[in-house]
């Protein structure tokens, strides 16, 4: 009995953007950690700031544009 197998091809087109965002996060983490006092919680706060800095940037740009 001949069973036919169908194959599904998945194409991921966001790979390059993922690498760009990883580099942006690493760069922001280095920046924020280098500006911290060096204590444990300052480093944790720096990592969190590195994750959310695009939100603040977008907010301030839109605020400056008057949107």
mmCIF file as gemmi writes it, N, C-alpha and C atoms, coordinates in Angstrom:
data_model
loop_
_atom_site.group_PDB
_atom_site.id
_atom_site.type_symbol
_atom_site.label_atom_id
_atom_site.label_alt_id
_atom_site.label_comp_id
_atom_site.label_asym_id
_atom_site.label_entity_id
_atom_site.label_seq_id
_atom_site.pdbx_PDB_ins_code
_atom_site.Cartn_x
_atom_site.Cartn_y
_atom_site.Cartn_z
_atom_site.occupancy
_atom_site.B_iso_or_equiv
_atom_site.pdbx_formal_charge
_atom_site.auth_seq_id
_atom_site.auth_asym_id
_atom_site.pdbx_PDB_model_num
ATOM 1 N N . UNK Axp A 1 ? 0.838 -1.164 0 1 0 ? 1 A 1
ATOM 2 C CA . UNK Axp A 1 ? 0 0 0 1 0 ? 1 A 1
ATOM 3 C C . UNK Axp A 1 ? 0.888 1.233 0 1 0 ? 1 A 1
ATOM 4 N N . UNK Axp A 2 ? 0.698 2.045 -0.99 1 0 ? 2 A 1
ATOM 5 C CA . UNK Axp A 2 ? 1.549 3.22 -1.154 1 0 ? 2 A 1
ATOM 6 C C . UNK Axp A 2 ? 1.024 4.427 -0.38 1 0 ? 2 A 1
ATOM 7 N N . UNK Axp A 3 ? 1.743 4.755 0.658 1 0 ? 3 A 1
ATOM 8 C CA . UNK Axp A 3 ? 1.38 5.961 1.412 1 0 ? 3 A 1
ATOM 9 C C . UNK Axp A 3 ? 2.153 7.14 0.843 1 0 ? 3 A 1
ATOM 10 N N . UNK Axp A 4 ? 1.452 8.198 0.594 1 0 ? 4 A 1
ATOM 11 C CA . UNK Axp A 4 ? 2.114 9.403 0.118 1 0 ? 4 A 1
ATOM 12 C C . UNK Axp A 4 ? 2.436 10.297 1.299 1 0 ? 4 A 1
ATOM 13 N N . UNK Axp A 5 ? 3.639 10.766 1.311 1 0 ? 5 A 1
ATOM 14 C CA . UNK Axp A 5 ? 4.047 11.684 2.374 1 0 ? 5 A 1
ATOM 15 C C . UNK Axp A 5 ? 4.156 13.08 1.782 1 0 ? 5 A 1
ATOM 16 N N . UNK Axp A 6 ? 3.53 14.004 2.431 1 0 ? 6 A 1
ATOM 17 C CA . UNK Axp A 6 ? 3.651 15.38 1.967 1 0 ? 6 A 1
ATOM 18 C C . UNK Axp A 6 ? 4.681 16.092 2.83 1 0 ? 6 A 1
ATOM 19 N N . UNK Axp A 7 ? 5.414 16.945 2.195 1 0 ? 7 A 1
ATOM 20 C CA . UNK Axp A 7 ? 6.433 17.686 2.928 1 0 ? 7 A 1
ATOM 21 C C . UNK Axp A 7 ? 6.038 19.157 2.978 1 0 ? 7 A 1
ATOM 22 N N . UNK Axp A 8 ? 6.381 19.768 4.075 1 0 ? 8 A 1
ATOM 23 C CA . UNK Axp A 8 ? 6.101 21.188 4.266 1 0 ? 8 A 1
ATOM 24 C C . UNK Axp A 8 ? 7.431 21.909 4.344 1 0 ? 8 A 1
ATOM 25 N N . UNK Axp A 9 ? 7.559 22.944 3.552 1 0 ? 9 A 1
ATOM 26 C CA . UNK Axp A 9 ? 8.784 23.726 3.553 1 0 ? 9 A 1
ATOM 27 C C . UNK Axp A 9 ? 8.528 25.02 4.328 1 0 ? 9 A 1
ATOM 28 N N . UNK Axp A 10 ? 9.319 25.249 5.36 1 0 ? 10 A 1
ATOM 29 C CA . UNK Axp A 10 ? 9.197 26.449 6.18 1 0 ? 10 A 1
ATOM 30 C C . UNK Axp A 10 ? 10.362 27.364 5.845 1 0 ? 10 A 1
ATOM 31 N N . UNK Axp A 11 ? 10.037 28.591 5.467 1 0 ? 11 A 1
ATOM 32 C CA . UNK Axp A 11 ? 11.063 29.566 5.113 1 0 ? 11 A 1
ATOM 33 C C . UNK Axp A 11 ? 11.036 30.679 6.15 1 0 ? 11 A 1
ATOM 34 N N . UNK Axp A 12 ? 12.134 30.851 6.843 1 0 ? 12 A 1
ATOM 35 C CA . UNK Axp A 12 ? 12.259 31.906 7.86 1 0 ? 12 A 1
ATOM 36 C C . UNK Axp A 12 ? 12.975 33.079 7.225 1 0 ? 12 A 1
ATOM 37 N N . UNK Axp A 13 ? 12.287 34.215 7.144 1 0 ? 13 A 1
ATOM 38 C CA . UNK Axp A 13 ? 12.876 35.377 6.477 1 0 ? 13 A 1
ATOM 39 C C . UNK Axp A 13 ? 13.311 36.455 7.454 1 0 ? 13 A 1
ATOM 40 N N . UNK Axp A 14 ? 13.218 36.214 8.745 1 0 ? 14 A 1
ATOM 41 C CA . UNK Axp A 14 ? 13.573 37.239 9.729 1 0 ? 14 A 1
ATOM 42 C C . UNK Axp A 14 ? 14.912 36.954 10.394 1 0 ? 14 A 1
ATOM 43 N N . UNK Axp A 15 ? 15.705 36.071 9.852 1 0 ? 15 A 1
ATOM 44 C CA . UNK Axp A 15 ? 16.961 35.698 10.476 1 0 ? 15 A 1
ATOM 45 C C . UNK Axp A 15 ? 17.952 36.838 10.577 1 0 ? 15 A 1
ATOM 46 N N . UNK Axp A 16 ? 18.066 37.628 9.52 1 0 ? 16 A 1
ATOM 47 C CA . UNK Axp A 16 ? 19.011 38.733 9.545 1 0 ? 16 A 1
ATOM 48 C C . UNK Axp A 16 ? 18.594 39.787 10.552 1 0 ? 16 A 1
ATOM 49 N N . UNK Axp A 17 ? 17.314 40.067 10.672 1 0 ? 17 A 1
ATOM 50 C CA . UNK Axp A 17 ? 16.835 41.06 11.635 1 0 ? 17 A 1
ATOM 51 C C . UNK Axp A 17 ? 17.046 40.58 13.053 1 0 ? 17 A 1
ATOM 52 N N . UNK Axp A 18 ? 16.89 39.3 13.284 1 0 ? 18 A 1
ATOM 53 C CA . UNK Axp A 18 ? 17.138 38.756 14.611 1 0 ? 18 A 1
ATOM 54 C C . UNK Axp A 18 ? 18.582 38.957 15.036 1 0 ? 18 A 1
ATOM 55 N N . UNK Axp A 19 ? 19.501 38.766 14.11 1 0 ? 19 A 1
ATOM 56 C CA . UNK Axp A 19 ? 20.914 38.977 14.41 1 0 ? 19 A 1
ATOM 57 C C . UNK Axp A 19 ? 21.19 40.45 14.675 1 0 ? 19 A 1
ATOM 58 N N . UNK Axp A 20 ? 20.571 41.339 13.9 1 0 ? 20 A 1
ATOM 59 C CA . UNK Axp A 20 ? 20.727 42.781 14.12 1 0 ? 20 A 1
ATOM 60 C C . UNK Axp A 20 ? 20.224 43.176 15.498 1 0 ? 20 A 1
ATOM 61 N N . UNK Axp A 21 ? 19.058 42.672 15.894 1 0 ? 21 A 1
ATOM 62 C CA . UNK Axp A 21 ? 18.507 43.012 17.205 1 0 ? 21 A 1
ATOM 63 C C . UNK Axp A 21 ? 19.358 42.426 18.332 1 0 ? 21 A 1
ATOM 64 N N . UNK Axp A 22 ? 19.946 41.262 18.113 1 0 ? 22 A 1
ATOM 65 C CA . UNK Axp A 22 ? 20.853 40.694 19.111 1 0 ? 22 A 1
ATOM 66 C C . UNK Axp A 22 ? 22.071 41.59 19.29 1 0 ? 22 A 1
ATOM 67 N N . UNK Axp A 23 ? 22.648 42.054 18.188 1 0 ? 23 A 1
ATOM 68 C CA . UNK Axp A 23 ? 23.792 42.964 18.279 1 0 ? 23 A 1
ATOM 69 C C . UNK Axp A 23 ? 23.413 44.278 18.959 1 0 ? 23 A 1
ATOM 70 N N . UNK Axp A 24 ? 22.226 44.791 18.662 1 0 ? 24 A 1
ATOM 71 C CA . UNK Axp A 24 ? 21.77 46.03 19.292 1 0 ? 24 A 1
ATOM 72 C C . UNK Axp A 24 ? 21.597 45.827 20.79 1 0 ? 24 A 1
ATOM 73 N N . UNK Axp A 25 ? 21.051 44.669 21.198 1 0 ? 25 A 1
ATOM 74 C CA . UNK Axp A 25 ? 20.869 44.392 22.622 1 0 ? 25 A 1
ATOM 75 C C . UNK Axp A 25 ? 22.221 44.269 23.328 1 0 ? 25 A 1
ATOM 76 N N . UNK Axp A 26 ? 23.145 43.56 22.719 1 0 ? 26 A 1
ATOM 77 C CA . UNK Axp A 26 ? 24.466 43.39 23.334 1 0 ? 26 A 1
ATOM 78 C C . UNK Axp A 26 ? 25.167 44.741 23.469 1 0 ? 26 A 1
ATOM 79 N N . UNK Axp A 27 ? 25.09 45.57 22.43 1 0 ? 27 A 1
ATOM 80 C CA . UNK Axp A 27 ? 25.702 46.892 22.497 1 0 ? 27 A 1
ATOM 81 C C . UNK Axp A 27 ? 25.069 47.757 23.573 1 0 ? 27 A 1
ATOM 82 N N . UNK Axp A 28 ? 23.742 47.728 23.671 1 0 ? 28 A 1
ATOM 83 C CA . UNK Axp A 28 ? 23.052 48.508 24.7 1 0 ? 28 A 1
ATOM 84 C C . UNK Axp A 28 ? 23.369 47.968 26.09 1 0 ? 28 A 1
ATOM 85 N N . UNK Axp A 29 ? 23.471 46.652 26.221 1 0 ? 29 A 1
ATOM 86 C CA . UNK Axp A 29 ? 23.809 46.072 27.523 1 0 ? 29 A 1
ATOM 87 C C . UNK Axp A 29 ? 25.199 46.496 27.962 1 0 ? 29 A 1
ATOM 88 N N . UNK Axp A 30 ? 26.143 46.487 27.035 1 0 ? 30 A 1
ATOM 89 C CA . UNK Axp A 30 ? 27.498 46.933 27.374 1 0 ? 30 A 1
ATOM 90 C C . UNK Axp A 30 ? 27.475 48.401 27.795 1 0 ? 30 A 1
ATOM 91 N N . UNK Axp A 31 ? 26.732 49.217 27.071 1 0 ? 31 A 1
ATOM 92 C CA . UNK Axp A 31 ? 26.649 50.644 27.401 1 0 ? 31 A 1
ATOM 93 C C . UNK Axp A 31 ? 26.062 50.856 28.799 1 0 ? 31 A 1
ATOM 94 N N . UNK Axp A 32 ? 24.899 50.256 29.06 1 0 ? 32 A 1
ATOM 95 C CA . UNK Axp A 32 ? 24.225 50.494 30.33 1 0 ? 32 A 1
ATOM 96 C C . UNK Axp A 32 ? 24.985 49.89 31.513 1 0 ? 32 A 1
ATOM 97 N N . UNK Axp A 33 ? 25.599 48.745 31.315 1 0 ? 33 A 1
ATOM 98 C CA . UNK Axp A 33 ? 26.369 48.131 32.403 1 0 ? 33 A 1
ATOM 99 C C . UNK Axp A 33 ? 27.629 48.94 32.69 1 0 ? 33 A 1
ATOM 100 N N . UNK Axp A 34 ? 28.256 49.488 31.639 1 0 ? 34 A 1
ATOM 101 C CA . UNK Axp A 34 ? 29.457 50.28 31.87 1 0 ? 34 A 1
ATOM 102 C C . UNK Axp A 34 ? 29.144 51.583 32.605 1 0 ? 34 A 1
ATOM 103 N N . UNK Axp A 35 ? 27.928 52.073 32.47 1 0 ? 35 A 1
ATOM 104 C CA . UNK Axp A 35 ? 27.529 53.296 33.173 1 0 ? 35 A 1
ATOM 105 C C . UNK Axp A 35 ? 26.993 53.025 34.569 1 0 ? 35 A 1
ATOM 106 N N . UNK Axp A 36 ? 26.788 51.759 34.91 1 0 ? 36 A 1
ATOM 107 C CA . UNK Axp A 36 ? 26.263 51.421 36.239 1 0 ? 36 A 1
ATOM 108 C C . UNK Axp A 36 ? 27.392 51.441 37.268 1 0 ? 36 A 1
ATOM 109 N N . UNK Axp A 37 ? 27.005 51.341 38.517 1 0 ? 37 A 1
ATOM 110 C CA . UNK Axp A 37 ? 27.989 51.372 39.586 1 0 ? 37 A 1
ATOM 111 C C . UNK Axp A 37 ? 28.758 50.076 39.753 1 0 ? 37 A 1
ATOM 112 N N . UNK Axp A 38 ? 28.29 49.002 39.152 1 0 ? 38 A 1
ATOM 113 C CA . UNK Axp A 38 ? 28.974 47.726 39.243 1 0 ? 38 A 1
ATOM 114 C C . UNK Axp A 38 ? 28.368 46.781 40.262 1 0 ? 38 A 1
ATOM 115 N N . UNK Axp A 39 ? 27.407 47.27 41.049 1 0 ? 39 A 1
ATOM 116 C CA . UNK Axp A 39 ? 26.732 46.391 42.004 1 0 ? 39 A 1
ATOM 117 C C . UNK Axp A 39 ? 25.828 45.423 41.245 1 0 ? 39 A 1
ATOM 118 N N . UNK Axp A 40 ? 25.46 44.345 41.905 1 0 ? 40 A 1
ATOM 119 C CA . UNK Axp A 40 ? 24.66 43.296 41.261 1 0 ? 40 A 1
ATOM 120 C C . UNK Axp A 40 ? 23.361 43.843 40.693 1 0 ? 40 A 1
ATOM 121 N N . UNK Axp A 41 ? 22.624 44.589 41.504 1 0 ? 41 A 1
ATOM 122 C CA . UNK Axp A 41 ? 21.318 45.079 41.05 1 0 ? 41 A 1
ATOM 123 C C . UNK Axp A 41 ? 21.47 46.168 40 1 0 ? 41 A 1
ATOM 124 N N . UNK Axp A 42 ? 22.572 46.896 40.004 1 0 ? 42 A 1
ATOM 125 C CA . UNK Axp A 42 ? 22.821 47.876 38.951 1 0 ? 42 A 1
ATOM 126 C C . UNK Axp A 42 ? 23.037 47.177 37.604 1 0 ? 42 A 1
ATOM 127 N N . UNK Axp A 43 ? 23.721 46.047 37.641 1 0 ? 43 A 1
ATOM 128 C CA . UNK Axp A 43 ? 23.945 45.278 36.41 1 0 ? 43 A 1
ATOM 129 C C . UNK Axp A 43 ? 22.618 44.704 35.908 1 0 ? 43 A 1
ATOM 130 N N . UNK Axp A 44 ? 21.796 44.186 36.809 1 0 ? 44 A 1
ATOM 131 C CA . UNK Axp A 44 ? 20.479 43.661 36.421 1 0 ? 44 A 1
ATOM 132 C C . UNK Axp A 44 ? 19.633 44.777 35.818 1 0 ? 44 A 1
ATOM 133 N N . UNK Axp A 45 ? 19.647 45.953 36.438 1 0 ? 45 A 1
ATOM 134 C CA . UNK Axp A 45 ? 18.909 47.091 35.899 1 0 ? 45 A 1
ATOM 135 C C . UNK Axp A 45 ? 19.449 47.488 34.526 1 0 ? 45 A 1
ATOM 136 N N . UNK Axp A 46 ? 20.752 47.428 34.335 1 0 ? 46 A 1
ATOM 137 C CA . UNK Axp A 46 ? 21.347 47.722 33.031 1 0 ? 46 A 1
ATOM 138 C C . UNK Axp A 46 ? 20.881 46.755 31.952 1 0 ? 46 A 1
ATOM 139 N N . UNK Axp A 47 ? 20.774 45.477 32.298 1 0 ? 47 A 1
ATOM 140 C CA . UNK Axp A 47 ? 20.277 44.488 31.333 1 0 ? 47 A 1
ATOM 141 C C . UNK Axp A 47 ? 18.817 44.737 30.98 1 0 ? 47 A 1
ATOM 142 N N . UNK Axp A 48 ? 18.021 45.125 31.967 1 0 ? 48 A 1
ATOM 143 C CA . UNK Axp A 48 ? 16.616 45.44 31.703 1 0 ? 48 A 1
ATOM 144 C C . UNK Axp A 48 ? 16.485 46.696 30.853 1 0 ? 48 A 1
ATOM 145 N N . UNK Axp A 49 ? 17.311 47.697 31.139 1 0 ? 49 A 1
ATOM 146 C CA . UNK Axp A 49 ? 17.29 48.913 30.327 1 0 ? 49 A 1
ATOM 147 C C . UNK Axp A 49 ? 17.691 48.618 28.889 1 0 ? 49 A 1
ATOM 148 N N . UNK Axp A 50 ? 18.636 47.719 28.706 1 0 ? 50 A 1
ATOM 149 C CA . UNK Axp A 50 ? 19.062 47.348 27.356 1 0 ? 50 A 1
ATOM 150 C C . UNK Axp A 50 ? 17.93 46.693 26.576 1 0 ? 50 A 1
ATOM 151 N N . UNK Axp A 51 ? 17.041 46.004 27.274 1 0 ? 51 A 1
ATOM 152 C CA . UNK Axp A 51 ? 15.936 45.328 26.604 1 0 ? 51 A 1
ATOM 153 C C . UNK Axp A 51 ? 14.834 46.294 26.188 1 0 ? 51 A 1
ATOM 154 N N . UNK Axp A 52 ? 14.648 47.387 26.924 1 0 ? 52 A 1
ATOM 155 C CA . UNK Axp A 52 ? 13.503 48.268 26.659 1 0 ? 52 A 1
ATOM 156 C C . UNK Axp A 52 ? 13.883 49.642 26.119 1 0 ? 52 A 1
ATOM 157 N N . UNK Axp A 53 ? 15.157 49.92 25.819 1 0 ? 53 A 1
ATOM 158 C CA . UNK Axp A 53 ? 15.526 51.251 25.355 1 0 ? 53 A 1
ATOM 159 C C . UNK Axp A 53 ? 14.859 51.638 24.048 1 0 ? 53 A 1
ATOM 160 N N . UNK Axp A 54 ? 14.549 50.714 23.113 1 0 ? 54 A 1
ATOM 161 C CA . UNK Axp A 54 ? 13.86 51.152 21.898 1 0 ? 54 A 1
ATOM 162 C C . UNK Axp A 54 ? 12.473 51.745 22.176 1 0 ? 54 A 1
ATOM 163 N N . UNK Axp A 55 ? 11.83 51.287 23.235 1 0 ? 55 A 1
ATOM 164 C CA . UNK Axp A 55 ? 10.515 51.826 23.587 1 0 ? 55 A 1
ATOM 165 C C . UNK Axp A 55 ? 10.645 53.29 23.99 1 0 ? 55 A 1
ATOM 166 N N . UNK Axp A 56 ? 11.62 53.598 24.822 1 0 ? 56 A 1
ATOM 167 C CA . UNK Axp A 56 ? 11.83 54.981 25.238 1 0 ? 56 A 1
ATOM 168 C C . UNK Axp A 56 ? 12.233 55.86 24.056 1 0 ? 56 A 1
ATOM 169 N N . UNK Axp A 57 ? 13.067 55.345 23.178 1 0 ? 57 A 1
ATOM 170 C CA . UNK Axp A 57 ? 13.499 56.095 22.005 1 0 ? 57 A 1
ATOM 171 C C . UNK Axp A 57 ? 12.301 56.422 21.12 1 0 ? 57 A 1
ATOM 172 N N . UNK Axp A 58 ? 11.47 55.442 20.848 1 0 ? 58 A 1
ATOM 173 C CA . UNK Axp A 58 ? 10.281 55.659 20.02 1 0 ? 58 A 1
ATOM 174 C C . UNK Axp A 58 ? 9.341 56.662 20.671 1 0 ? 58 A 1
ATOM 175 N N . UNK Axp A 59 ? 9.138 56.551 21.978 1 0 ? 59 A 1
ATOM 176 C CA . UNK Axp A 59 ? 8.269 57.475 22.695 1 0 ? 59 A 1
ATOM 177 C C . UNK Axp A 59 ? 8.758 58.908 22.559 1 0 ? 59 A 1
ATOM 178 N N . UNK Axp A 60 ? 10.044 59.125 22.78 1 0 ? 60 A 1
ATOM 179 C CA . UNK Axp A 60 ? 10.581 60.487 22.746 1 0 ? 60 A 1
ATOM 180 C C . UNK Axp A 60 ? 10.604 61.051 21.312 1 0 ? 60 A 1
ATOM 181 N N . UNK Axp A 61 ? 10.83 60.204 20.325 1 0 ? 61 A 1
ATOM 182 C CA . UNK Axp A 61 ? 10.791 60.665 18.925 1 0 ? 61 A 1
ATOM 183 C C . UNK Axp A 61 ? 9.377 61.089 18.559 1 0 ? 61 A 1
ATOM 184 N N . UNK Axp A 62 ? 8.395 60.275 18.918 1 0 ? 62 A 1
ATOM 185 C CA . UNK Axp A 62 ? 7.005 60.625 18.612 1 0 ? 62 A 1
ATOM 186 C C . UNK Axp A 62 ? 6.564 61.858 19.391 1 0 ? 62 A 1
ATOM 187 N N . UNK Axp A 63 ? 7.053 61.982 20.615 1 0 ? 63 A 1
ATOM 188 C CA . UNK Axp A 63 ? 6.72 63.16 21.417 1 0 ? 63 A 1
ATOM 189 C C . UNK Axp A 63 ? 7.325 64.422 20.793 1 0 ? 63 A 1
ATOM 190 N N . UNK Axp A 64 ? 8.534 64.334 20.269 1 0 ? 64 A 1
ATOM 191 C CA . UNK Axp A 64 ? 9.179 65.484 19.629 1 0 ? 64 A 1
ATOM 192 C C . UNK Axp A 64 ? 8.477 65.853 18.325 1 0 ? 64 A 1
ATOM 193 N N . UNK Axp A 65 ? 7.936 64.864 17.636 1 0 ? 65 A 1
ATOM 194 C CA . UNK Axp A 65 ? 7.222 65.132 16.4 1 0 ? 65 A 1
ATOM 195 C C . UNK Axp A 65 ? 5.82 65.684 16.636 1 0 ? 65 A 1
ATOM 196 N N . UNK Axp A 66 ? 5.354 65.588 17.873 1 0 ? 66 A 1
ATOM 197 C CA . UNK Axp A 66 ? 4.024 66.094 18.209 1 0 ? 66 A 1
ATOM 198 C C . UNK Axp A 66 ? 2.893 65.157 17.832 1 0 ? 66 A 1
ATOM 199 N N . UNK Axp A 67 ? 3.187 63.895 17.726 1 0 ? 67 A 1
ATOM 200 C CA . UNK Axp A 67 ? 2.177 62.91 17.354 1 0 ? 67 A 1
ATOM 201 C C . UNK Axp A 67 ? 1.363 62.513 18.551 1 0 ? 67 A 1
